[in-house]
Amino acid sequence: MSGHELKYVEDAFASNWIAPLGPYVTAFENELAAFTKSKHVVALSTGTAAIHLALVVLGVNEGDVVICSTGTFAASANPILYQRATPVFVDADRNTWNMSPYWLEKAVQGVIEQGKRPKAIIAVHLYGAPAHMTEIMAIADRYQIPVLEDAAEALGSTYRGNHVGLLGVMGTLSFNGNKIITTSGGGALFSNDKSLVDRIRYLSDQARDAVPHYQHNHLGYNCRLSNICAAIGCGQMQVLSRRVQQRRWIFEFYREKLGLLPGIEFQAELAHSASNRWLTCITVDPDLSGGVDRDMLLKAFREENIDSRPIFKPMHLQPIYSQFPYYGDGTFETLFERGICLPSGSSLTIFDLMRVVDVIQRCYQERAEISLPAFVLDSAYSVK
Ligand SMILES: *Cc1c(COP(=O)(O)O)cnc(C)c1O
C-alpha cells in the first residue's frame, strides 16, 4: 500500500458512498484513463468480469469460436466457456512467451477451413511483457477478427510508445491482490470506442433501461466495482509508476546476477516495448545447465522458505480444456517444464533479492555437472 489508501477509504465511509458507484469509482476510472491514455474506462469487480463482458459485447455465443493464448492464467479463457463458445488455443513464441503470430494465423486458417470464422482473439500480455501486437493486428485485420487484449498483468507496460490494450478493440485490467496494483479485488475495461464501453457499463449494472421503473431489455450482470475498493485504487494509482520502476529494477538485478549462468533465460522484451516486469520469470534448460532443472530450484527455494512457483501450465494441457483445439509446436509446454517465477514483489529489499540469487547460485555450485568459469559466479556475488 502507498499510505494514502486508508485516508480515501475513511473519506468514502464519511461520505456514506458504500456502494458499487460513487465519487471514487469515477475518480479511479478517470485516473486509469489518464494513465493508459485511453478515452473510456469502466471499473468492474474483477478482471475476469471485464473479459466476460467484452466477449458478450463482441457477440460471442454458443457455437462461436474464440482464439486465445495457451500460455496464460485460466481467467483469460474461462469466459469463453461462460458464453458456451469453443476456445482454440495458440502457442507462444519462445522469446516473449506470448502468442505466436505464426500459430495464430494457422489457427485462424484452421477454424476457417472448418467453415467458421473466429469471433474474437484474446491476446495476453503475459507477466507484463507486451505481445507481438503489430503482427497479431495484421492477421486480425486481414481476417477481420476483433482482438481483445488481456492486460491483467500488464498495467504500466507499453508497446511502441502506447499503453498496451489500445491496439485491440478493448483492453482489460485486473486489480486482484497479486497484481502490480490492487483494490483487493477489481478489474477494468478500457477502449477508445465509446459505444463498447457504454454498453459494458450498462450490462455490468443489471442492464437497466433508462426509465423510472425497473425494466430490462437485455440479460444484465452485476459486476461494478465498489466505491470502497475504488478508494483503495485511487491510493494505489499514486504509486503505480514507482511500482513499475521497482519491478523493472528487480528484473534487472536478477538478470545481472543470474544472466551468465548457462541454461538460464529471461522472458524477452520486444524492441520498442517496455514490460512492467510484473513478475520476473526464468527458464532453466537442464541440457545447458549441467543438470540443474526447475524442480531442483523449486525445492531449494522451499527449503529456504522462499516462495516461488512454476510458470503457468498452458491451457491446452489443463484437464478442463484438453479436449479443445490447439495450434502450436509445444513451445509453451517446454516453457512450463523449465519456467519458474522468482520472488518479484515491490516490497523486496536488495537483501531479499540477494538471498534468492544465492539459492540459485548454490544449486549450480553443488549440482551442476559442468565447471563454471569463476567470473560467472563472481558476477553473482559481486554485490556482497
Ligand atoms: C489475474 C488475471 C486475470 C483475471 O483477473 P481477476 O481480477 O483475478 O479476475 C485475467 N487474466 C490474466 C492473465 C490474469 O493474470
The ligand as an ORCA input file, in Angstrom:
! r2SCAN-3c Opt
* xyz 0 1
  C      -5.355    -12.051    -12.870
  C      -5.630    -12.351    -14.298
  C      -6.922    -12.292    -14.841
  C      -8.169    -12.148    -14.031
  O      -8.268    -11.117    -13.177
  P      -9.154    -11.233    -11.836
  O      -9.263     -9.793    -11.433
  O      -8.395    -12.059    -10.873
  O     -10.477    -11.822    -12.208
  C      -7.072    -12.487    -16.206
  N      -6.033    -12.736    -16.993
  C      -4.784    -12.840    -16.514
  C      -3.676    -13.114    -17.476
  C      -4.538    -12.665    -15.155
  O      -3.298    -12.787    -14.685
*
